[in-house]
Amino acid sequence: MVPRDYGTCPAAWGVGLLIGYWYPGMAGWAGVWIGITMLLAVLSHLRVKHPFGKMFPAVLNLVIAAAVILLFAGDLAHPFG
C-alpha cells in the first residue's frame, strides 16, 4: 500500500531541480535523492518480477537522475554557493 503523501517527496525534489537553475548544487542533490528513489523503485519491480515495460519509467528516471548527478557533481559540496 502506497502512503497518501507519496507524491510529496518527488514534488519537493522537482522543486529542488527548479531551484538548481539558480543554485546548481541543489540540482545535484535533488538528482541524488531522485536517483535513490528510482533505484529503490527498480529493485521493487525486480523483486515482484514485473516485466521490463512496467519498470521502464523508473529505469528512465534513474538514467536521467544519473545524468543530472554527473552534470552537477562539482557543485554538490556547495549547494547554495
Secondary structure, DSSP 8 states (H G I E B T S, - for coil): ---TTTTHHHHHHHHHHHHTTT-HHHHHHHHHHHHHHHHHHHHHHHHTT--HHHHHHHHHHHHHHHHHHHHTGGGTT-TT-
